Amino acid sequence: MNYVIIGNSVAAVGAIRGIRSIDPQGNITIISRERHVAYGRPLISYLLGGLVTEKRMAYLPEDFYDKNRVNLLLNSEVVGVDTADRKVTIAGGDTIGYDRLLVATGGDPFVPPIEGMADKDRIFTFTTWDDASKLKALAPDIEKVVVIGGGLIGLKAAEGLHLLNKQITIIELADRILSAAFDRPAGRIVAKKMKANGIDVITEDTVIRVEGVGSQITGVTLKSGDFIPCDTIIVAIGVRPAATFLKGSGVEVNRGIVVNDRMETNTKGVFAAGDVAEAKDFFSGVKNPMPIWPDAYIQGDIAGVTMAGGSKEYTGGIAMNSIELFKVPTISMGITNPIEPQQYEILTYQDQENYLYRKIVIKDGLLAGAVLVGAVDRAGIFAGLIRERMDVNPFKDQLLTPDFGFVNLPKEIRSALFAPAGKVTETEPSVQAVGH
Amino acid sequence: MKRIYMIEDACIGCHLCEVACITEHSQSKDPVKAFLHEQHRPISRCTVEEWDGGVVSFSTTCRHCDEPDCMRACISGAIQKGNSDVVRIDTEQCVGCWSCVMACPYGAIQRNLTKKKANKCDLCPDRTSPACVDACPNRALVYKEGSQK
Protein backbone atom coordinates (compact mmCIF):
# COMPACT_ATOMS: atom_id res chain seq x y z
CA MET A 1 0.00 0.00 0.00
CA ASN A 2 1.33 3.41 -0.98
CA TYR A 3 0.23 6.25 1.22
CA VAL A 4 0.97 9.78 0.04
CA ILE A 5 0.40 12.70 2.37
CA ILE A 6 0.57 16.25 1.05
CA GLY A 7 1.52 18.59 3.88
CA ASN A 8 3.72 18.04 6.90
CA SER A 9 2.13 19.64 9.92
CA VAL A 10 0.06 18.31 12.78
CA ALA A 11 -2.66 16.63 10.67
CA ALA A 12 0.05 14.74 8.76
CA VAL A 13 1.65 13.65 12.04
CA GLY A 14 -1.71 12.40 13.33
CA ALA A 15 -2.14 10.53 10.05
CA ILE A 16 1.29 8.90 10.18
CA ARG A 17 0.59 7.59 13.68
CA GLY A 18 -2.92 6.59 12.61
CA ILE A 19 -1.63 4.60 9.64
CA ARG A 20 1.13 2.93 11.65
CA SER A 21 -1.32 1.89 14.39
CA ILE A 22 -2.88 -0.41 11.79
CA ASP A 23 -0.38 -0.91 9.01
CA PRO A 24 3.27 -1.22 10.00
CA GLN A 25 4.30 -2.14 6.44
CA GLY A 26 2.92 0.27 3.84
CA ASN A 27 5.02 3.00 2.25
CA ILE A 28 4.35 6.48 3.57
CA THR A 29 5.52 9.47 1.58
CA ILE A 30 5.17 13.02 2.87
CA ILE A 31 5.34 15.84 0.34
CA SER A 32 5.79 19.32 1.78
CA ARG A 33 6.37 22.61 0.05
CA GLU A 34 8.24 23.80 3.12
CA ARG A 35 11.87 22.95 3.71
CA HIS A 36 11.50 21.99 7.37
CA VAL A 37 10.54 18.83 9.21
CA ALA A 38 7.24 19.11 11.09
CA TYR A 39 7.46 22.08 13.42
CA GLY A 40 5.27 23.74 16.00
CA ARG A 41 3.65 26.21 13.64
CA PRO A 42 2.10 28.27 16.44
CA LEU A 43 5.64 28.74 17.78
CA ILE A 44 6.59 31.11 14.97
CA SER A 45 5.62 34.12 17.07
CA TYR A 46 7.78 32.78 19.91
CA LEU A 47 10.63 32.36 17.43
CA LEU A 48 10.18 35.89 16.12
CA GLY A 49 10.12 37.30 19.65
CA GLY A 50 13.20 35.32 20.67
CA LEU A 51 11.32 33.18 23.20
CA VAL A 52 12.37 29.95 21.53
CA THR A 53 15.41 29.05 19.46
CA GLU A 54 15.33 27.34 16.06
CA LYS A 55 16.45 24.14 17.78
CA ARG A 56 13.16 24.02 19.68
CA MET A 57 10.98 24.40 16.58
CA ALA A 58 10.95 20.69 15.73
CA TYR A 59 7.62 19.21 16.76
CA LEU A 60 8.69 15.57 16.88
CA PRO A 61 11.43 13.47 18.41
CA GLU A 62 14.37 13.35 16.00
CA ASP A 63 13.90 9.68 15.15
CA PHE A 64 10.17 9.98 14.37
CA TYR A 65 10.39 9.75 10.56
CA ASP A 66 12.91 6.91 10.72
CA LYS A 67 11.01 4.95 13.32
CA ASN A 68 7.79 5.27 11.35
CA ARG A 69 9.64 4.70 8.08
CA VAL A 70 8.39 7.83 6.40
CA ASN A 71 9.83 9.00 3.12
CA LEU A 72 10.12 12.79 3.40
CA LEU A 73 9.99 14.96 0.30
CA LEU A 74 10.60 18.50 1.46
CA ASN A 75 10.70 21.66 -0.63
CA SER A 76 8.32 20.03 -3.09
CA GLU A 77 5.07 21.61 -4.12
CA VAL A 78 2.25 19.49 -5.49
CA VAL A 79 0.72 21.23 -8.50
CA GLY A 80 -1.84 18.68 -9.61
CA VAL A 81 -3.62 15.48 -8.69
CA ASP A 82 -4.77 12.91 -11.23
CA THR A 83 -7.43 10.99 -9.36
CA ALA A 84 -8.14 8.63 -12.29
CA ASP A 85 -4.53 7.43 -12.55
CA ARG A 86 -3.90 7.96 -8.84
CA LYS A 87 -0.83 10.10 -9.04
CA VAL A 88 0.27 13.55 -7.95
CA THR A 89 2.42 15.91 -9.97
CA ILE A 90 5.14 17.93 -8.28
CA ALA A 91 6.39 21.30 -9.53
CA GLY A 92 9.13 20.41 -12.01
CA GLY A 93 7.11 17.60 -13.50
CA ASP A 94 7.84 14.52 -11.38
CA THR A 95 4.87 12.33 -10.56
CA ILE A 96 4.26 10.07 -7.59
CA GLY A 97 1.65 7.33 -7.56
CA TYR A 98 -0.59 6.60 -4.60
CA ASP A 99 -3.13 4.09 -3.39
CA ARG A 100 -4.34 6.39 -0.66
CA LEU A 101 -3.85 10.16 -0.76
CA LEU A 102 -4.24 12.52 2.18
CA VAL A 103 -4.44 16.25 1.55
CA ALA A 104 -3.29 18.01 4.71
CA THR A 105 -1.97 21.23 3.25
CA GLY A 106 -3.45 23.63 5.78
CA GLY A 107 -4.19 27.19 4.82
CA ASP A 108 -2.74 29.89 2.59
CA PRO A 109 -2.75 33.43 3.92
CA PHE A 110 -5.28 35.59 2.16
CA VAL A 111 -3.96 38.92 0.90
CA PRO A 112 -6.60 41.20 -0.59
CA PRO A 113 -5.54 43.72 -3.21
CA ILE A 114 -4.93 47.09 -1.56
CA GLU A 115 -4.17 50.21 -3.56
CA GLY A 116 -0.46 51.00 -3.59
CA MET A 117 0.72 47.62 -2.31
CA ALA A 118 1.96 46.12 -5.59
CA ASP A 119 5.45 47.60 -5.78
CA LYS A 120 6.20 47.69 -2.04
CA ASP A 121 8.88 45.51 -0.48
CA ARG A 122 7.96 45.07 3.12
CA ILE A 123 4.52 43.51 3.05
CA PHE A 124 4.48 40.15 4.78
CA THR A 125 2.19 37.38 5.85
CA PHE A 126 2.84 35.40 9.01
CA THR A 127 2.02 31.71 8.84
CA THR A 128 5.31 29.87 8.35
CA TRP A 129 8.70 29.40 9.98
CA ASP A 130 10.27 31.13 6.99
CA ASP A 131 7.90 34.10 7.40
CA ALA A 132 9.16 34.48 10.96
CA SER A 133 12.80 34.10 9.92
CA LYS A 134 12.43 36.73 7.21
CA LEU A 135 10.93 39.22 9.66
CA LYS A 136 13.54 38.44 12.27
CA ALA A 137 16.36 39.02 9.82
CA LEU A 138 14.88 42.38 8.84
CA ALA A 139 14.08 43.37 12.42
CA PRO A 140 17.02 45.74 12.99
CA ASP A 141 15.68 47.82 10.09
CA ILE A 142 12.08 47.83 11.22
CA GLU A 143 10.68 50.60 13.39
CA LYS A 144 6.95 50.88 12.93
CA VAL A 145 4.66 48.08 11.88
CA VAL A 146 1.03 48.08 10.86
CA VAL A 147 -0.69 44.73 11.38
CA ILE A 148 -3.82 44.38 9.27
CA GLY A 149 -6.19 42.05 11.10
CA GLY A 150 -6.76 41.57 14.83
CA GLY A 151 -7.27 37.82 14.76
CA LEU A 152 -5.03 35.20 16.27
CA ILE A 153 -2.29 35.45 13.65
CA GLY A 154 -2.21 39.25 13.73
CA LEU A 155 -2.05 39.41 17.50
CA LYS A 156 0.67 36.79 17.78
CA ALA A 157 2.73 38.58 15.10
CA ALA A 158 2.23 41.81 17.04
CA GLU A 159 3.36 40.17 20.25
CA GLY A 160 6.50 38.78 18.63
CA LEU A 161 7.37 42.17 17.15
CA HIS A 162 6.62 43.88 20.45
CA LEU A 163 9.23 41.68 22.12
CA LEU A 164 11.68 43.10 19.57
CA ASN A 165 10.70 46.61 20.71
CA LYS A 166 8.90 47.58 17.53
CA GLN A 167 6.10 50.09 17.51
CA ILE A 168 2.88 48.40 16.45
CA THR A 169 -0.57 49.42 15.30
CA ILE A 170 -3.22 46.74 14.81
CA ILE A 171 -6.08 47.57 12.48
CA GLU A 172 -9.21 45.45 12.79
CA LEU A 173 -12.38 45.72 10.77
CA ALA A 174 -14.65 44.27 13.47
CA ASP A 175 -15.57 46.09 16.68
CA ARG A 176 -13.03 44.13 18.72
CA ILE A 177 -9.93 42.02 18.40
CA LEU A 178 -10.21 38.23 18.28
CA SER A 179 -13.87 38.53 17.32
CA ALA A 180 -14.01 34.89 16.21
CA ALA A 181 -13.16 33.50 19.65
CA PHE A 182 -14.03 36.30 22.02
CA ASP A 183 -17.07 38.29 23.02
CA ARG A 184 -16.91 42.00 23.72
CA PRO A 185 -15.75 41.94 27.36
CA ALA A 186 -12.96 39.42 26.69
CA GLY A 187 -11.83 41.34 23.61
CA ARG A 188 -11.84 44.54 25.63
CA ILE A 189 -9.75 43.06 28.44
CA VAL A 190 -7.06 41.89 26.02
CA ALA A 191 -7.17 45.16 24.07
CA LYS A 192 -6.73 47.06 27.33
CA LYS A 193 -3.67 45.00 28.19
CA MET A 194 -2.22 45.56 24.72
CA LYS A 195 -2.74 49.29 24.96
CA ALA A 196 -1.04 49.23 28.38
CA ASN A 197 1.92 47.68 26.56
CA GLY A 198 2.03 50.51 24.06
CA ILE A 199 0.34 48.75 21.17
CA ASP A 200 -2.27 50.77 19.30
CA VAL A 201 -5.45 48.88 18.52
CA ILE A 202 -7.74 50.53 15.99
CA THR A 203 -11.11 48.81 15.49
CA GLU A 204 -13.91 49.29 12.96
CA ASP A 205 -11.50 50.63 10.40
CA THR A 206 -9.47 49.27 7.52
CA VAL A 207 -6.48 50.10 5.32
CA ILE A 208 -7.53 51.50 1.95
CA ARG A 209 -4.15 52.62 0.63
CA VAL A 210 -0.49 51.84 1.18
CA GLU A 211 1.54 55.04 0.95
CA GLY A 212 5.21 55.29 0.04
CA VAL A 213 7.93 56.11 -2.41
CA GLY A 214 9.18 53.48 -4.83
CA SER A 215 9.40 50.18 -2.97
CA GLN A 216 9.49 51.89 0.43
CA ILE A 217 6.46 52.20 2.68
CA THR A 218 5.83 55.42 4.57
CA GLY A 219 2.46 54.53 6.04
CA VAL A 220 -1.12 53.51 5.43
CA THR A 221 -4.29 55.51 4.94
CA LEU A 222 -7.39 54.19 6.67
CA LYS A 223 -11.00 54.28 5.59
CA SER A 224 -11.66 56.82 8.34
CA GLY A 225 -9.09 59.09 6.70
CA ASP A 226 -6.44 58.62 9.36
CA PHE A 227 -2.84 58.16 8.31
CA ILE A 228 -0.69 55.70 10.25
CA PRO A 229 3.05 55.98 9.61
CA CYS A 230 4.90 52.67 9.25
CA ASP A 231 7.73 51.01 7.35
CA THR A 232 6.45 47.42 7.40
CA ILE A 233 3.04 45.81 6.99
CA ILE A 234 1.86 42.39 8.14
CA VAL A 235 -1.28 41.16 6.43
CA ALA A 236 -3.12 38.83 8.80
CA ILE A 237 -6.68 38.92 7.55
CA GLY A 238 -7.14 35.19 7.44
CA VAL A 239 -6.24 31.99 5.70
CA ARG A 240 -7.89 30.05 2.93
CA PRO A 241 -7.69 26.30 2.51
CA ALA A 242 -4.61 25.51 0.41
CA ALA A 243 -6.42 23.41 -2.17
CA THR A 244 -5.99 25.27 -5.47
CA PHE A 245 -3.88 22.40 -6.87
CA LEU A 246 -7.00 20.19 -6.76
CA LYS A 247 -8.60 22.19 -9.56
CA GLY A 248 -9.84 19.82 -12.23
CA SER A 249 -9.18 16.74 -10.05
CA GLY A 250 -12.86 16.15 -9.32
CA VAL A 251 -12.30 16.41 -5.55
CA GLU A 252 -15.11 18.49 -4.09
CA VAL A 253 -13.88 21.74 -2.60
CA ASN A 254 -16.36 24.07 -0.98
CA ARG A 255 -14.91 26.43 1.63
CA GLY A 256 -12.53 23.58 2.27
CA ILE A 257 -12.18 20.04 0.97
CA VAL A 258 -15.48 18.41 1.88
CA VAL A 259 -15.05 15.25 3.96
CA ASN A 260 -17.31 12.78 5.75
CA ASP A 261 -16.82 11.48 9.29
CA ARG A 262 -14.05 9.17 8.09
CA MET A 263 -12.24 12.06 6.41
CA GLU A 264 -13.02 10.65 2.95
CA THR A 265 -13.60 13.10 0.13
CA ASN A 266 -16.07 12.51 -2.70
CA THR A 267 -13.22 10.86 -4.62
CA LYS A 268 -12.20 7.28 -3.92
CA GLY A 269 -8.78 6.98 -2.32
CA VAL A 270 -8.53 10.69 -1.52
CA PHE A 271 -8.78 11.98 2.05
CA ALA A 272 -8.40 15.38 3.67
CA ALA A 273 -7.67 16.55 7.21
CA GLY A 274 -6.76 19.68 9.14
CA ASP A 275 -7.24 23.32 8.18
CA VAL A 276 -7.73 22.44 4.51
CA ALA A 277 -10.70 20.16 5.24
CA GLU A 278 -14.32 20.96 5.75
CA ALA A 279 -15.66 18.46 8.28
CA LYS A 280 -18.71 18.52 10.47
CA ASP A 281 -19.15 20.84 13.40
CA PHE A 282 -19.71 19.20 16.81
CA PHE A 283 -22.82 21.24 17.63
CA SER A 284 -24.62 21.83 14.35
CA GLY A 285 -23.33 18.95 12.26
CA VAL A 286 -22.87 21.50 9.47
CA LYS A 287 -19.59 21.15 7.59
CA ASN A 288 -17.12 23.95 8.21
CA PRO A 289 -13.40 24.52 7.99
CA MET A 290 -12.07 24.37 11.57
CA PRO A 291 -8.54 25.77 11.74
CA ILE A 292 -7.81 24.43 15.21
CA TRP A 293 -4.55 22.65 16.09
CA PRO A 294 -5.88 19.75 18.23
CA ASP A 295 -8.71 19.24 15.78
CA ALA A 296 -6.25 18.92 12.91
CA TYR A 297 -4.46 16.17 14.84
CA ILE A 298 -7.72 14.32 15.49
CA GLN A 299 -8.78 14.56 11.83
CA GLY A 300 -5.35 13.41 10.71
CA ASP A 301 -5.52 10.43 13.05
CA ILE A 302 -8.96 9.42 11.74
CA ALA A 303 -7.82 9.83 8.14
CA GLY A 304 -4.73 7.71 8.79
CA VAL A 305 -6.70 4.93 10.48
CA THR A 306 -9.32 4.94 7.69
CA MET A 307 -6.69 4.95 4.94
CA ALA A 308 -5.07 1.90 6.51
CA GLY A 309 -8.38 0.05 6.60
CA GLY A 310 -9.32 0.64 10.23
CA SER A 311 -12.39 2.33 11.47
CA LYS A 312 -12.73 5.48 13.50
CA GLU A 313 -15.29 8.26 13.27
CA TYR A 314 -15.17 11.97 13.77
CA THR A 315 -17.48 13.31 16.47
CA GLY A 316 -17.27 16.85 15.15
CA GLY A 317 -14.98 19.82 15.54
CA ILE A 318 -15.07 22.12 18.54
CA ALA A 319 -13.31 25.45 18.16
CA MET A 320 -10.74 25.79 20.92
CA ASN A 321 -7.93 28.23 21.55
CA SER A 322 -5.48 28.86 24.33
CA ILE A 323 -3.72 32.13 23.77
CA GLU A 324 -1.62 34.10 26.15
CA LEU A 325 -1.36 37.68 25.05
CA PHE A 326 0.84 40.08 26.96
CA LYS A 327 0.82 37.81 29.99
CA VAL A 328 -2.96 37.52 30.09
CA PRO A 329 -3.84 33.86 29.59
CA THR A 330 -7.08 33.19 27.74
CA ILE A 331 -8.85 29.98 26.84
CA SER A 332 -11.99 29.87 24.74
CA MET A 333 -13.91 26.89 23.48
CA GLY A 334 -17.12 26.00 21.72
CA ILE A 335 -19.84 28.55 21.10
CA THR A 336 -18.66 31.65 22.90
CA ASN A 337 -20.74 34.29 21.23
CA PRO A 338 -24.03 32.80 20.04
CA ILE A 339 -25.71 34.56 17.14
CA GLU A 340 -29.10 33.96 18.72
CA PRO A 341 -28.36 34.59 22.41
CA GLN A 342 -32.01 34.20 23.46
CA GLN A 343 -31.69 30.44 22.84
CA TYR A 344 -28.79 30.20 25.27
CA GLU A 345 -28.24 30.74 28.92
CA ILE A 346 -25.17 32.87 29.51
CA LEU A 347 -23.38 33.22 32.84
CA THR A 348 -20.56 35.71 33.32
CA TYR A 349 -18.16 36.91 35.96
CA GLN A 350 -16.01 39.93 35.39
CA ASP A 351 -13.21 41.81 37.15
CA GLN A 352 -11.73 44.13 34.52
CA GLU A 353 -9.25 45.65 36.99
CA ASN A 354 -7.49 42.33 37.42
CA TYR A 355 -7.96 41.13 33.85
CA LEU A 356 -10.33 38.39 35.00
CA TYR A 357 -13.33 37.19 33.03
CA ARG A 358 -15.31 33.99 32.88
CA LYS A 359 -18.22 33.21 30.61
CA ILE A 360 -20.26 30.03 30.41
CA VAL A 361 -22.67 29.38 27.55
CA ILE A 362 -25.38 26.75 28.09
CA LYS A 363 -27.98 25.45 25.68
CA ASP A 364 -30.80 23.11 26.69
CA GLY A 365 -28.93 22.13 29.84
CA LEU A 366 -25.73 21.28 27.98
CA LEU A 367 -22.51 23.25 28.08
CA ALA A 368 -21.96 24.84 24.67
CA GLY A 369 -18.99 27.08 25.29
CA ALA A 370 -16.70 28.82 27.73
CA VAL A 371 -14.38 31.81 27.81
CA LEU A 372 -11.79 32.05 30.56
CA VAL A 373 -9.53 35.07 30.89
CA GLY A 374 -6.90 35.29 33.62
CA ALA A 375 -7.75 32.20 35.66
CA VAL A 376 -7.66 29.38 33.11
CA ASP A 377 -6.71 26.43 35.30
CA ARG A 378 -8.46 23.13 34.61
CA ALA A 379 -10.29 24.62 31.62
CA GLY A 380 -10.22 21.18 30.03
CA ILE A 381 -12.87 19.98 32.45
CA PHE A 382 -15.26 22.24 30.52
CA ALA A 383 -14.03 20.75 27.25
CA GLY A 384 -14.87 17.32 28.65
CA LEU A 385 -18.35 18.44 29.72
CA ILE A 386 -18.99 19.79 26.22
CA ARG A 387 -17.74 16.67 24.44
CA GLU A 388 -19.57 14.25 26.73
CA ARG A 389 -22.79 16.28 26.38
CA MET A 390 -23.28 16.21 30.13
CA ASP A 391 -26.31 17.76 31.80
CA VAL A 392 -24.87 20.74 33.69
CA ASN A 393 -28.15 21.86 35.30
CA PRO A 394 -27.47 20.16 38.67
CA PHE A 395 -24.29 22.22 39.19
CA LYS A 396 -24.99 25.19 36.95
CA ASP A 397 -24.67 27.75 39.74
CA GLN A 398 -21.12 26.57 40.44
CA LEU A 399 -19.74 26.75 36.91
CA LEU A 400 -18.40 30.26 37.38
CA THR A 401 -16.42 29.54 40.54
CA PRO A 402 -12.69 29.86 39.88
CA ASP A 403 -11.87 26.47 41.44
CA PHE A 404 -14.65 24.57 39.69
CA GLY A 405 -13.69 20.90 39.66
CA PHE A 406 -14.84 17.32 39.92
CA VAL A 407 -16.13 17.97 43.42
CA ASN A 408 -18.93 19.96 41.79
CA LEU A 409 -19.93 17.00 39.62
CA PRO A 410 -22.03 14.02 40.70
CA LYS A 411 -20.04 11.35 42.53
CA GLU A 412 -20.80 8.69 39.92
CA ILE A 413 -19.01 10.75 37.31
CA ARG A 414 -15.79 11.14 39.25
CA SER A 415 -15.88 7.49 40.18
CA ALA A 416 -16.26 6.55 36.53
CA LEU A 417 -13.28 8.75 35.70
CA PHE A 418 -10.91 8.11 38.58
CA ALA A 419 -11.97 5.10 40.71
CA PRO A 420 -10.52 1.61 40.15
CA ALA A 421 -13.95 -0.06 40.00
CA GLY A 422 -14.97 -1.05 36.51
CA LYS A 423 -11.51 -0.58 35.04
CA VAL A 424 -10.45 -3.69 33.21
CA THR A 425 -6.97 -5.10 33.26
CA GLU A 426 -5.56 -5.05 29.81
CA THR A 427 -4.37 -8.61 29.31
CA GLU A 428 -3.13 -8.06 25.80
CA PRO A 429 -1.16 -4.97 24.94
CA SER A 430 -3.30 -2.64 22.84
CA VAL A 431 -2.21 -1.93 19.28
CA GLN A 432 0.45 0.73 19.50
CA ALA A 433 1.74 3.13 16.94
CA VAL A 434 5.47 2.91 16.49
CA GLY A 435 7.37 5.92 17.69
CA HIS A 436 4.71 7.45 19.89
CA MET B 1 -0.53 -0.20 31.95
CA LYS B 2 -0.45 0.59 35.65
CA ARG B 3 -2.45 3.67 36.59
CA ILE B 4 -3.24 5.58 39.77
CA TYR B 5 -6.87 5.32 40.89
CA MET B 6 -8.61 7.00 43.80
CA ILE B 7 -11.08 5.64 46.32
CA GLU B 8 -13.09 8.64 47.38
CA ASP B 9 -14.69 7.10 50.46
CA ALA B 10 -11.27 6.33 51.93
CA CYS B 11 -9.82 9.82 51.44
CA ILE B 12 -9.64 12.03 54.52
CA GLY B 13 -8.33 15.10 52.70
CA CYS B 14 -4.92 15.13 54.41
CA HIS B 15 -3.15 16.34 51.24
CA LEU B 16 -0.18 14.08 51.97
CA CYS B 17 -0.29 12.92 48.34
CA GLU B 18 0.42 16.49 47.27
CA VAL B 19 3.23 16.83 49.83
CA ALA B 20 4.78 13.56 48.65
CA CYS B 21 4.49 14.61 45.00
CA ILE B 22 6.20 17.93 45.65
CA THR B 23 8.90 16.26 47.70
CA GLU B 24 9.56 13.55 45.11
CA HIS B 25 9.97 16.13 42.37
CA SER B 26 12.13 18.48 44.44
CA GLN B 27 15.91 18.64 44.23
CA SER B 28 16.59 17.34 47.72
CA LYS B 29 13.66 14.89 47.92
CA ASP B 30 13.41 15.98 51.55
CA PRO B 31 10.09 17.58 52.55
CA VAL B 32 11.53 20.15 54.97
CA LYS B 33 14.27 21.24 52.60
CA ALA B 34 11.89 21.23 49.65
CA PHE B 35 9.29 23.36 51.38
CA LEU B 36 11.55 25.77 53.24
CA HIS B 37 14.81 26.11 51.41
CA GLU B 38 14.54 25.22 47.75
CA GLN B 39 14.32 28.16 45.44
CA HIS B 40 12.07 26.54 42.88
CA ARG B 41 9.73 24.38 44.84
CA PRO B 42 7.78 22.09 42.49
CA ILE B 43 4.00 22.23 42.43
CA SER B 44 1.92 19.15 43.00
CA ARG B 45 0.88 17.02 40.06
CA CYS B 46 -2.06 15.53 41.90
CA THR B 47 -4.99 17.68 43.03
CA VAL B 48 -6.97 17.19 46.20
CA GLU B 49 -10.49 18.59 46.01
CA GLU B 50 -12.70 19.14 49.04
CA TRP B 51 -16.33 19.97 49.65
CA ASP B 52 -18.40 20.88 52.65
CA GLY B 53 -15.47 21.50 54.95
CA GLY B 54 -13.81 18.25 54.02
CA VAL B 55 -16.79 15.90 54.28
CA VAL B 56 -16.08 14.99 50.68
CA SER B 57 -12.49 14.80 49.48
CA PHE B 58 -10.47 12.95 46.89
CA SER B 59 -7.28 13.21 44.90
CA THR B 60 -7.18 13.25 41.10
CA THR B 61 -4.28 12.87 38.72
CA CYS B 62 -3.32 12.16 35.11
CA ARG B 63 -5.00 9.14 33.44
CA HIS B 64 -2.13 8.60 30.99
CA CYS B 65 -4.79 8.35 28.31
CA ASP B 66 -4.62 5.94 25.39
CA GLU B 67 -5.22 8.90 23.08
CA PRO B 68 -4.07 11.86 25.12
CA ASP B 69 -5.95 15.10 24.42
CA CYS B 70 -3.03 17.02 25.94
CA MET B 71 -0.58 15.52 23.46
CA ARG B 72 -2.85 16.30 20.54
CA ALA B 73 -3.26 19.89 21.69
CA CYS B 74 0.43 20.50 22.48
CA ILE B 75 1.78 23.02 19.97
CA SER B 76 5.47 22.45 20.66
CA GLY B 77 5.61 18.65 20.77
CA ALA B 78 6.66 18.78 24.43
CA ILE B 79 4.07 16.16 25.37
CA GLN B 80 4.70 12.68 24.03
CA LYS B 81 3.48 9.22 24.90
CA GLY B 82 6.56 7.10 25.45
CA ASN B 83 7.13 3.44 24.78
CA SER B 84 6.03 2.61 28.32
CA ASP B 85 2.72 4.38 27.56
CA VAL B 86 3.49 7.06 30.15
CA VAL B 87 2.44 10.51 28.92
CA ARG B 88 5.40 12.76 29.64
CA ILE B 89 6.13 16.42 29.25
CA ASP B 90 9.54 17.70 28.28
CA THR B 91 9.62 20.94 30.24
CA GLU B 92 12.55 22.28 28.22
CA GLN B 93 10.42 22.02 25.09
CA CYS B 94 7.25 23.40 26.75
CA VAL B 95 6.49 27.04 25.94
CA GLY B 96 3.74 27.50 28.52
CA CYS B 97 0.90 28.08 26.04
CA TRP B 98 -1.56 26.12 28.24
CA SER B 99 -3.11 24.29 25.27
CA CYS B 100 -2.84 21.09 27.31
CA VAL B 101 -4.67 22.77 30.20
CA MET B 102 -7.40 23.65 27.71
CA ALA B 103 -7.63 20.13 26.34
CA CYS B 104 -7.30 17.77 29.33
CA PRO B 105 -10.81 16.71 30.39
CA TYR B 106 -9.39 15.39 33.67
CA GLY B 107 -8.06 18.79 34.72
CA ALA B 108 -4.80 16.97 35.35
CA ILE B 109 -2.29 19.48 33.99
CA GLN B 110 -1.19 22.33 36.21
CA ARG B 111 0.32 25.68 35.35
CA ASN B 112 3.66 26.26 37.03
CA LEU B 113 3.52 30.04 36.93
CA THR B 114 7.01 30.73 38.26
CA LYS B 115 8.61 28.57 35.59
CA LYS B 116 5.88 29.23 33.02
CA LYS B 117 5.78 25.54 32.21
CA ALA B 118 3.03 22.98 32.23
CA ASN B 119 3.25 20.39 34.96
CA LYS B 120 1.92 16.86 34.96
CA CYS B 121 2.20 13.44 36.57
CA ASP B 122 5.12 11.33 35.33
CA LEU B 123 4.26 8.30 37.49
CA CYS B 124 7.55 8.86 39.38
CA PRO B 125 10.11 7.25 37.04
CA ASP B 126 12.65 6.84 39.88
CA ARG B 127 10.30 4.76 42.03
CA THR B 128 8.57 1.41 41.76
CA SER B 129 5.32 2.95 43.00
CA PRO B 130 4.34 6.64 42.71
CA ALA B 131 5.09 8.81 45.75
CA CYS B 132 1.46 9.94 46.18
CA VAL B 133 0.25 6.35 46.40
CA ASP B 134 2.95 5.35 48.91
CA ALA B 135 2.21 8.41 51.04
CA CYS B 136 -1.54 7.92 51.35
CA PRO B 137 -2.18 6.78 54.94
CA ASN B 138 -5.66 5.46 54.12
CA ARG B 139 -4.86 3.61 50.92
CA ALA B 140 -7.24 5.94 49.12
CA LEU B 141 -4.86 5.86 46.18
CA VAL B 142 -4.04 2.61 44.44
CA TYR B 143 -1.54 1.87 41.71
CA LYS B 144 -2.54 -1.10 39.59
CA GLU B 145 -2.99 -2.47 36.11
CA GLY B 146 -6.14 -1.08 34.56
CA SER B 147 -7.73 0.70 31.67
CA GLN B 148 -8.16 4.43 31.33
CA LYS B 149 -11.96 4.30 31.25
Interface residues (C-beta under 8 A of the other chain):
Chain A: G14 G40 R41 P42 L43 Y46 L51 V52 R56 A58 Y59 L60 P61 W293 P294 Y297 I298 D301 M320 N321 S322 I323 E324 P329 I331 M333 V376 D377 R378 A379 G380 I381 A383 G384 R387 E388 G405 F406 V407 N408 K411 R414 S415 A416 L417 F418 A419 P420 K423 V424 T425 E426 S430 Q432 H436
Chain B: M1 R3 Y5 M6 I7 E8 T47 E49 E50 W51 V56 F58 T60 R63 D66 E67 D69 C70 R72 A73 I75 S76 G77 Q80 K81 G82 N83 D85 E92 Q93 V95 G96 C97 W98 S99 C100 V101 M102 A103 C104 P105 Y106 G107 I109 Q110 R111 V142 K144 E145 G146 S147 Q148 K149
